[in-house]
Amino acid sequence: MAALTYNGPWFDIFNLGESETVQLKDLIEKIEKALGQKAKINQLPEQPGDVPLTCADISKARKLLGYNPTTQLSEGLPRFIEWFMQRAS
């Protein structure tokens, strides 16, 4: 919401993740659990430019927007999926 009233550059970029690193396999498991379905995974070889680990740097959003995430992925993901599914049907 703070981005809506942000007075900086029009096309400024903010990382709005959480600074906790989550492995892709763990994210897939959480999504499967929230949906009650198994994912269909087509695992391919790594592509040029793939990185083994990434971490969201949210310091810019903290400083300029007052961004301070308080909802953990394990709580927010099921809530988001429920919200999305209610609107998709």
C-alpha positions as CSV (number, residue, x, y, z in Angstrom):
1,M,0.0,0.0,0.0
2,A,2.9,2.4,0.7
3,A,4.0,2.0,-2.9
4,L,0.8,3.7,-4.0
5,T,1.7,6.9,-2.3
6,Y,5.5,6.7,-2.9
7,N,6.8,10.0,-4.2
8,G,10.0,8.7,-5.8
9,P,10.7,7.8,-9.4
10,W,7.6,6.4,-11.3
11,F,9.3,3.2,-12.3
12,D,11.3,2.5,-9.1
13,I,11.8,-1.2,-8.4
14,F,11.3,-2.7,-5.0
15,N,11.8,-6.3,-3.8
16,L,8.8,-7.2,-1.6
17,G,9.9,-10.7,-0.7
18,E,10.9,-11.8,2.8
19,S,14.5,-12.1,3.7
20,E,14.1,-15.8,4.6
21,T,15.5,-18.1,1.9
22,V,13.1,-20.9,0.8
23,Q,14.2,-23.8,-1.5
24,L,12.1,-24.3,-4.6
25,K,11.2,-27.9,-3.5
26,D,9.9,-26.6,-0.2
27,L,7.8,-23.9,-1.9
28,I,6.3,-26.5,-4.2
29,E,5.5,-28.7,-1.2
30,K,3.8,-25.8,0.6
31,I,1.7,-25.0,-2.6
32,E,0.8,-28.7,-3.0
33,K,-0.3,-28.8,0.7
34,A,-2.4,-25.6,0.4
35,L,-4.1,-26.8,-2.8
36,G,-4.4,-30.5,-1.8
37,Q,-2.9,-31.6,-5.1
38,K,0.5,-32.9,-6.3
39,A,2.4,-30.7,-8.7
40,K,3.3,-32.0,-12.1
41,I,7.0,-31.4,-12.3
42,N,9.0,-31.4,-15.5
43,Q,12.5,-31.1,-14.2
44,L,15.0,-29.8,-16.8
45,P,18.7,-29.3,-16.7
46,E,20.0,-26.0,-15.3
47,Q,19.9,-23.1,-17.7
48,P,22.7,-20.6,-18.3
49,G,22.4,-17.9,-15.7
50,D,20.6,-20.1,-13.1
51,V,21.8,-19.5,-9.6
52,P,21.8,-22.1,-6.8
53,L,20.7,-19.6,-4.1
54,T,18.9,-16.3,-4.0
55,C,17.8,-14.1,-1.2
56,A,15.5,-11.1,-1.3
57,D,17.2,-7.8,-0.3
58,I,14.3,-5.9,1.1
59,S,16.4,-3.1,2.6
60,K,15.3,-0.5,0.0
61,A,11.6,-1.2,0.6
62,R,12.2,-1.0,4.3
63,K,13.9,2.3,4.0
64,L,11.7,4.0,1.4
65,L,8.3,2.4,2.0
66,G,8.5,1.4,5.7
67,Y,8.0,-2.2,4.5
68,N,8.2,-4.7,7.3
69,P,6.8,-8.1,6.5
70,T,5.1,-9.8,9.4
71,T,3.5,-12.9,7.8
72,Q,5.6,-16.0,7.3
73,L,5.3,-17.9,4.0
74,S,3.8,-20.9,5.8
75,E,0.9,-18.7,6.9
76,G,0.5,-16.3,4.0
77,L,0.6,-18.8,1.2
78,P,-2.5,-20.8,2.2
79,R,-4.3,-17.5,2.9
80,F,-3.4,-16.2,-0.6
81,I,-4.4,-19.4,-2.3
82,E,-7.8,-19.4,-0.5
83,W,-8.3,-15.7,-1.5
84,F,-7.3,-16.4,-5.1
85,M,-9.5,-19.5,-5.5
86,Q,-12.5,-17.6,-4.2
87,R,-12.1,-15.0,-6.9
88,A,-11.1,-17.4,-9.7
89,S,-14.4,-19.4,-9.6
